[in-house]
Amino acid sequence: MDKPWPLVGYLEIAARAGVVRPVVTMWRKRHVETFPTPVAELEVGPVWYWPEIATWLDQTGRGYDENAVPEPTGQGERFKAARAIGGREALPAPPASSR
């Protein structure tokens, strides 16, 4: 397997650490002095350098799986997945409540 991309956001950190996204947000707030500083703040959120996050997880006794990837979530992920397998017609119908 290829090495994971070295830049990560909340979802990638959560997936690799085996937690849900709000836990990463909590770590950042509770461990202001030690949690790594993002390398960039984008409109979609902060971005970190994975080796710094991995070091922090090790130093604080939290485990991680470097090869874990986030589960697809939300409408945007459905469209990305559909494009990858052949276009919009490959999308499942949205739930009746969202029509």
N, C-alpha and C positions, 0 to 999 in steps of 0.2 A: 504494500500500500504506500502511496506517496505520503511524504511528510505533510502534516497539516499546515495550512496557511499561517504565517507568524502573526498576523493581525487579527484580533478578535474583539467582538462586542459582548454585550451582556449575555445574549443567547448562547454563543459559543463557549463562553466561560462556564455558564450554568451546565451545559451539556457535558463538558469535559470534567467538571467537578461533581457531577451527579446530583445536582440540586436544581431547583426551579429558579427562574430569572429573578424574582423578588429577593431571593437570598443573596444574590450577588449585589443587588442594590443596597441591601442591608449591610453587607460586609464593607462596601465602600463608605457608607455613612458612619458605621461604628468604628472602623479602623482607619480613620483619616490620616493618622501619622504614618501608617505602615503600608496601606494598600497602594499598589503602584499608581502612578499618575498616568492618565491617558496620553497617548502620543498625538491624538487629535480629538477634537470635539466637532462632530459632524451634525447636521440637522437631524439625522436618524439616531444620534446618540454618540457616546464616547467610544473610542477605539484604543485598545491596548496592544502592546507587544507581548505575545504569548509567553516567551521565556521569562519575562518579569512576573507575569501572573503565576506561572508554574513554580517559580522560586518562592513566591509569597505563599502559595498553597502548601508547599513543602515545609517552609519555616513555621507555619501555623498549625501543622499537623493535619492538614486536610489532604485527602487523596485526590487523584484525578486520573482520567483515561485520556491521554493525549490524542487518541484517534476517534473519540466520540464526536458525533455531529448532532446539531440540534434537529429535533423533529420538525417537519414542516408544519407551519401554523398559519391560519388566516387565509383570506381570499387571495392575496398576492402569491402565496406559495402554490395555490391550485393552478393559477395561470402560468407560473413558471414551469410547473410539472407538465401541464398540458402542452406547452410549446415544445418541451423536450421530447414528448412522445407523439407529436403529430398535429398539434393545433387545437383550437377552441372546441371543435366537435368532440374531442376526446374528454372534455370536462364532464363530470357527473352533474346532473341537474341540481341546482341549489335547493335547499329545503323550502317547502311551501311557505313557511312563515317569513322568508326573506323576499318573496316576490311582491 
